[in-house]
Amino acid sequence: MKIQPRFVVLVSLLLTVYAALNFYIGWHVAEWSTAVGLGYSPYGFWIPFALLAYGFVLGRIPLPGPLKPIGRLLKVAGSVYIFVMEIGLLLFIAADIVRLALWLTAGVTEEYIVVSGSVALGLIAILLLVGSRNAWSPVVRMHELRIDKPAAGGKAEWTVAVASDIHLGNLVGRKHLRRLIERVNAMKPDLILLPGDVIDDSIEPFLRNRMGELLGRLQAAHGVYAVLGNHEYYGGHTDRYVEEMKALGIRVLRDETVDIEGRLYVAGRKDKTAEASGPDGRLAVRELLDGLEPDKPLLLMDHQPTQFAKAEEAGADVLLSGHTHRGQFWPNYLFTRRLFELDWGYMRKGAMHVVVSSGFGSWGPPIRLGSRSEIIRLKLVLQGT
């Protein structure tokens, strides 16, 4: 495959900007370290700092068996640094604005370098603790959705547990998965729906840590269903993943619909990533739902929260999505709420209910600020109650 010059220029520009931002942060930390008397060694500081700054990428490089734990460590440390970099950049910019004002008036003293650096690093530490707590302490959010369709078979209320963006991998592992199993099974749900990104790119840690043993303990009276998210595609193991889930009793819907005992439909779309991942693409939502009985309730899973109007026009009563993580940590949600019609929570789109989850796991840093790890509990109320 021929590499386009434009691509090379773009990647070079991004790497240059990334390096400059990290140099800016590292310079501030080194300056503070010198000011408080901790000392400074160029090699002793910048080499470990570079490994940390590029750890998330370096950790993805395939390594021989004995060295794989080093790669995983780099990836974990590098993922946490993503948060430190973003928050640190904002804090050091704010400190430098004050610094400029002081330089224009009274001058910058070493005391200011000590105080401003200590405040910035202290706030980063506090936000890491708070953000970690938000990421590892899931909440259950409840929505009661009334659907103006008859309750077939006399069952007029359904409890549906929804958990999107679990991101099982090197960061989100068995301990957090147990929290999901316990809370979901305690609901005694009629259905469990997993709207994508169950695994985080590679299937290897999912298999190595036998996470399927736990995931297979999810229990619902009428079954457990999932769809693919973008990360299942990124890992390149979609077929293996679908087979592993099938062995656990979890059906992954790839542009498929399921009739739940003649009472309601569950439909699942391939992720939007499929449109650029192969010749098959994915069905339009109208094609997917064509031919279904219009008087039967229909729950649609589509990992990325897009095309609400088309889903409503095609006859979906409930659309369930994830993907956004609500930005995962401040101030990213300022961007996600502009990118998506709904980046988190609930809205009514015509006759259709839309619920977008911030997700149960996390991508990159296991940190959440302005969002929480969550499980959705839906109470579907049909005609007849």
C-alpha positions in Angstrom: 0.0 0.0 0.0 1.4 3.3 -1.1 1.7 5.9 1.8 0.4 9.3 0.7 2.7 12.3 1.4 -0.3 14.1 3.0 -0.6 11.3 5.5 3.2 11.5 6.3 2.9 15.3 6.8 -0.1 15.0 9.0 1.4 12.3 11.3 4.7 14.3 11.5 2.7 17.4 12.5 0.8 15.5 15.2 3.9 14.0 16.6 5.6 17.4 16.7 2.7 19.0 18.5 2.4 16.1 21.0 6.2 16.3 21.7 6.0 20.0 22.2 3.0 19.7 24.6 4.8 17.1 26.7 8.1 19.1 26.7 6.0 22.0 28.1 4.6 19.9 30.9 8.0 18.2 31.6 9.8 21.5 31.7 7.3 22.8 34.4 7.8 19.7 36.5 11.6 19.8 36.2 11.6 23.5 37.1 9.4 22.9 40.1 11.6 19.9 41.1 14.7 22.1 41.1 13.0 24.9 43.0 11.9 22.7 45.8 15.4 21.1 46.1 14.7 17.7 44.7 17.4 18.1 42.1 17.4 17.6 38.4 19.2 15.2 36.1 18.5 15.4 32.4 18.8 11.7 31.7 17.3 10.7 35.0 14.2 12.9 34.4 13.6 13.0 30.6 14.0 9.3 29.8 11.4 8.0 32.3 9.2 11.0 31.4 9.4 10.1 27.7 8.5 6.4 28.5 5.5 7.6 30.4 4.4 10.1 27.8 4.6 7.6 25.0 3.8 4.5 27.1 0.3 4.1 25.7 1.7 3.7 22.2 4.9 1.8 23.1 2.9 -0.7 25.1 1.1 -1.8 21.9 4.3 -2.9 20.2 4.4 -6.7 20.1 7.1 -8.1 22.5 8.5 -11.6 23.1 6.7 -13.6 25.8 9.0 -12.8 28.7 8.8 -9.0 27.9 5.0 -8.8 27.5 4.5 -7.7 31.2 6.7 -4.7 30.5 4.5 -3.8 27.5 1.4 -4.1 29.6 2.9 -1.9 32.3 3.8 0.7 29.8 0.3 0.7 28.4 -1.3 1.0 31.8 1.1 3.8 33.0 0.7 5.6 29.7 -3.0 5.5 29.8 -3.1 7.2 33.2 -0.7 9.8 31.8 -3.2 10.7 29.1 -5.3 12.2 31.9 -2.3 13.8 33.7 -1.3 15.4 30.4 -4.6 16.9 29.6 -5.3 18.3 33.1 -1.6 19.2 33.7 -1.6 21.2 30.4 -4.7 23.2 31.5 -3.3 23.9 35.0 0.2 24.9 33.8 -1.3 27.2 31.2 -3.4 28.9 33.9 -0.3 29.2 36.1 1.7 30.7 33.2 -1.0 33.3 32.7 -0.6 34.5 36.3 3.2 34.2 35.8 3.0 36.5 32.8 1.1 39.1 34.8 3.6 38.9 37.6 6.5 39.2 35.1 4.9 42.4 33.7 4.5 43.9 37.2 6.5 42.7 40.2 8.6 39.9 38.5 8.5 36.1 38.9 10.1 34.8 42.1 11.2 31.3 42.9 8.5 31.2 45.6 5.9 31.5 42.9 7.4 28.6 41.0 7.2 26.4 44.1 3.7 27.4 45.0 2.2 27.2 41.5 3.9 23.9 40.8 2.8 22.5 44.1 -0.8 23.6 43.6 -0.9 22.1 40.1 0.7 18.8 41.1 -1.5 18.6 44.2 -4.7 19.2 42.2 -3.6 16.5 39.7 -3.2 14.1 42.5 -6.6 14.9 44.0 -8.3 14.7 40.6 -6.7 11.3 40.0 -8.2 10.0 43.3 -11.6 11.5 42.6 -11.6 10.4 39.0 -10.5 6.9 39.9 -13.3 6.6 42.4 -15.8 7.7 39.8 -14.5 5.1 37.3 -14.4 2.1 39.7 -17.7 2.9 41.6 -20.6 2.3 39.2 -24.0 3.7 39.7 -27.3 2.3 38.5 -29.4 4.8 36.5 -33.1 4.1 36.0 -35.5 5.1 33.2 -39.1 4.2 32.9 -40.1 4.1 29.3 -43.8 3.9 28.2 -44.4 2.3 24.8 -47.7 2.7 23.2 -48.0 -0.9 22.0 -49.9 -3.9 23.3 -48.4 -6.2 25.8 -48.2 -9.6 24.0 -48.7 -12.6 26.2 -49.9 -10.5 29.1 -46.4 -9.3 30.0 -46.8 -5.5 30.3 -43.6 -4.7 32.2 -40.0 -5.6 31.3 -36.8 -5.0 33.2 -33.9 -4.5 30.9 -30.3 -4.1 32.1 -28.0 -2.2 29.8 -24.2 -2.0 30.1 -22.2 -0.4 27.3 -18.5 0.2 26.8 -17.2 -2.3 29.4 -13.8 -2.2 27.7 -12.5 -5.4 29.2 -8.7 -5.5 28.7 -5.5 -4.8 30.6 -7.1 -1.9 32.6 -10.6 -3.0 33.1 -10.4 -6.6 34.4 -12.1 -9.2 36.5 -12.5 -7.1 39.6 -14.6 -4.4 37.8 -16.4 -7.1 35.8 -17.5 -8.7 39.1 -19.2 -5.5 40.0 -21.1 -5.6 36.8 -22.2 -9.2 37.3 -23.4 -8.6 40.9 -25.4 -5.4 40.2 -27.0 -6.6 37.0 -28.0 -10.0 38.3 -29.4 -8.4 41.4 -32.0 -6.6 39.1 -33.3 -10.0 38.0 -33.7 -8.6 34.5 -35.9 -10.0 31.7 -33.2 -9.0 29.2 -29.6 -7.9 29.3 -28.3 -5.8 26.5 -24.6 -4.8 25.8 -24.5 -2.1 23.2 -20.8 -2.5 22.1 -17.2 -2.2 23.2 -17.4 -5.1 25.5 -13.6 -5.6 25.0 -10.9 -3.0 24.6 -9.3 -3.6 21.2 -7.3 -6.9 21.7 -9.1 -10.0 22.7 -5.9 -11.4 24.3 -6.3 -10.1 27.9 -10.0 -11.2 27.8 -8.8 -14.7 27.0 -5.7 -14.7 29.2 -7.5 -13.5 32.3 -10.5 -15.9 31.6 -13.0 -13.0 31.8 -15.5 -15.1 29.9 -15.9 -17.2 33.0 -17.4 -14.2 34.8 -19.2 -12.6 31.8 -21.0 -15.9 31.2 -22.6 -15.6 34.7 -24.9 -12.8 33.5 -28.5 -14.1 33.9 -31.7 -12.9 32.3 -35.0 -14.6 31.8 -35.1 -13.9 28.1 -31.4 -13.8 27.2 -28.3 -11.7 26.8 -27.6 -9.8 23.6 -24.8 -7.6 22.4 -23.6 -5.7 19.4 -20.2 -4.8 18.1 -18.6 -1.5 19.0 -15.7 0.3 17.2 -13.1 -1.3 19.6 -14.1 -4.8 18.6 -13.3 -3.8 15.1 -10.0 -2.1 16.1 -8.8 -5.3 17.7 -9.2 -7.2 14.4 -10.7 -10.3 16.2 -14.5 -9.8 15.6 -15.2 -13.4 14.4 -13.2 -14.9 17.3 -15.0 -12.5 19.7 -18.4 -13.4 18.4 -17.6 -17.1 18.8 -16.3 -16.6 22.3 -19.5 -14.7 23.2 -21.7 -17.4 21.7 -20.0 -20.0 23.8 -20.9 -17.9 26.9 -24.6 -17.9 25.8 -24.4 -14.3 24.6 -25.5 -13.6 21.1 -23.8 -10.8 19.2 -26.2 -9.3 16.7 -24.6 -8.1 13.5 -27.4 -6.5 11.5 -29.8 -9.0 12.9 -33.1 -9.0 14.7 -34.4 -11.4 17.3 -38.1 -12.1 18.2 -38.3 -12.6 21.9 -40.9 -15.3 22.3 -43.4 -13.3 20.1 -43.5 -10.5 22.6 -40.9 -8.0 21.5 -38.0 -7.5 19.1 -34.4 -6.9 19.8 -32.4 -5.6 16.9 -28.6 -4.9 16.7 -26.7 -3.0 14.1 -23.1 -3.5 13.2 -21.0 -0.6 14.4 -20.5 2.4 12.1 -16.9 1.3 11.8 -18.1 -1.5 9.5 -18.9 1.0 6.8 -15.2 1.4 6.2 -14.0 -2.1 7.4 -14.9 -4.3 4.5 -17.1 -5.0 1.5 -20.2 -6.0 3.5 -20.5 -2.7 5.3 -23.7 -2.6 7.3 -27.4 -2.4 6.6 -29.3 0.8 6.7 -31.5 0.9 9.7 -34.6 0.9 7.4 -33.4 -2.3 5.8 -32.6 -4.0 9.1 -36.1 -3.3 10.5 -38.1 -3.8 7.3 -40.8 -6.5 7.6 -41.1 -6.6 11.4 -44.5 -6.5 12.9 -45.2 -2.8 13.6 -47.4 -3.4 16.6 -44.7 -5.3 18.5 -42.2 -3.3 20.7 -38.8 -3.0 19.2 -35.5 -2.3 21.0 -32.6 -1.3 18.8 -28.9 -1.3 19.8 -26.5 0.9 17.8 -23.2 1.5 19.5 -22.6 5.0 18.2 -25.4 7.5 18.9 -26.2 8.6 15.4 -29.1 8.6 12.9 -31.9 9.0 15.5 -34.4 10.3 13.0 -33.8 7.4 10.6 -34.2 4.9 13.5 -37.5 6.5 14.6 -38.8 6.5 11.0 -37.9 2.9 10.6 -40.1 2.0 13.6 -37.7 1.6 16.6 -39.4 2.2 20.0 -36.2 2.4 22.0 -32.7 3.2 20.7 -29.7 2.2 23.0 -26.2 3.5 22.4 -22.9 4.2 24.2 -19.6 5.1 22.7 -19.2 8.7 24.0 -18.3 8.0 27.6 -19.7 11.5 28.0 -16.1 12.6 27.3 -15.0 10.5 30.3 -13.4 13.4 32.0 -13.8 17.2 32.1 -13.7 19.2 29.9 -14.1 16.6 27.1 -17.9 16.5 27.5 -18.0 20.1 26.1 -16.9 18.5 22.8 -19.0 15.3 22.9 -22.2 17.2 23.4 -21.5 19.2 20.3 -20.6 16.2 18.2 -23.7 14.2 19.0 -27.4 14.9 19.1 -27.3 13.3 22.5 -24.0 12.3 24.1 -25.5 11.0 27.4 -28.8 10.5 29.1 -32.3 10.4 27.8 -34.3 12.1 25.1 -37.5 11.6 23.2 -37.2 11.6 19.4 -40.7 11.6 18.0 -42.3 8.4 19.3 -38.9 6.8 20.1 -37.0 6.8 23.4 -33.3 7.3 23.1 -30.9 6.3 25.9 -27.1 6.9 25.6 -25.0 5.5 28.4 -21.7 6.9 29.6 -20.5 3.3 29.8 -19.4 0.9 32.5 -15.7 0.8 31.8 -13.2 3.3 30.5 -10.9 3.8 27.5 -7.4 4.8 28.2 -7.1 6.3 31.7 -9.4 4.6 34.3 -10.5 8.1 35.3 -13.9 9.8 35.2 -14.6 13.5 36.0 -18.0 14.8 35.1 -19.2 11.3 34.3 -19.6 8.0 36.2 -19.2 4.4 35.5 -22.9 3.3 35.1 -25.4 0.6 34.4 -28.8 1.4 33.0 -31.9 -0.2 34.3 -34.9 0.2 32.0 -38.5 -0.4 33.0 -40.5 -0.8 29.9 -44.2 -0.3 30.4 -46.5 -1.5 27.6 -50.2 -1.0 27.1 -52.3 -2.9 29.6 -50.9 -1.5 32.9 
